[in-house]
Amino acid sequence: MFLIGGLVCMLGQVLIITTKITSARILVLFVLIGVVLQAFNIFDPISQFAQAGINVPIIGFGASLAKGAMSAVESRGLLGAFTGGLEATAAGIAAAVGFAFLFSLIFKSRTK
């Protein structure tokens, strides 16, 4: 649902405007929110309602990391806690790195 995704983005913007928290720390906060929601099995009901509105923002990435780690712990034990999250999100991470490389070839970066 577009409204939920908009609320997540609005929350991030409000944090940027009204606090001295940096954008990077807000991103980490949103990843941790996704991890905590998934750890307490709250993310899936929200995801069923909000669909892409909660799955696409960085909160969905945090939930995917947690879900992958939790399922890998069940199948492989403690070692899965370190490998499961990356296995679950490998496609997204690879796409981000690949697109970053592609855009670095197309565009020239410069300071503001």
N, C-alpha and C positions, 0 to 999 in steps of 0.2 A: 504494500500500500504506500503510495507516494507520500501521504501525510506523515507517516512514521519516519521515513527517511528524511523528510524536511525538518521534522522536529529534532532528529539527531544532529543534523547540520546546524540548525538554529542553536541548539545547546552548545555546540562547539564554538560558534560565532559569538555567542553571549559570553562564554568563558574567555575568549580572546579579547573582547572589548572591555569587559568589566574587571578582569583580574590581570595580574602580571605573570600568569602562567604562559610559558612559551608554547608555540604550536606543536613542537615535538613532544612536550610533556602531555599535552592534551591528547595527541595521538596514542601515546602509551597508556594514558588513562582509559581511553575508549577500548583499546585492546584488552586491558585488564577487566573492564566491565563485561566484555564478551566472554572472557575466561570464567569469571565468577558466575555469570548467568548460566553458562553451560555446566559448570561444576555443580550447581544446585538444581540442575534440570529445569531451569526457568526459561532458557533461551528457546527451546523447541516450541512451546506453546505460543510465545511471542512471534516466532518465525512463521508459524502456521497462519497467524492473523496478518502480520505485516508483510510477509513474503520478501520480495526484493528490497523493500524499504528498510529492513534491518539486516538482511544478508549481505547486501552490497557494500554498505559502509564498513569501516574498519572494525566495528563491533562484531560483524560476522566473521572476519578473519580471526579474531581472538577466540570466538566460539569454535571455529574449525580447528584451531591449534589445540584447544582443550579436548575436543571430541576425539581427535586423532591420538592424542597422548593417552586419554583414558581407555580407548579401545586397544591400543598397543600394550598397555600395562596388563590388561586382562589376558591377552594372548601370549605375551613374551616376558612378563614380569617387569621388574624395576627398570631394566634397560629400555623398555618401550616408552617410559616417561620421557626419555631424551630423544628418541627417534620418531615416535608416532606423530607428533605435531608437525614435524617437517615433512614426513611422508604424506600427511593429509593435505598439506598446503603447497606441495612441491610444484604443482602445475601453475598456481597463481604466482608464486615467487619466480619461477622460470619465465613466465609471461612478462612480469614486471621488469626483470633484468633484460630480457630480449627487446622489449619495446624501448627501454631506456637507451640501450645500445643503438637501436635503429634511429631513434630521434636524435641521438648525439651525432650521428653521421649526416643527418639531413639539416639540422639547425646548428647555428653557431651560438654558443653560450657567451654571455657578457654580463658584467655586473650592472646593477641598477644605478 
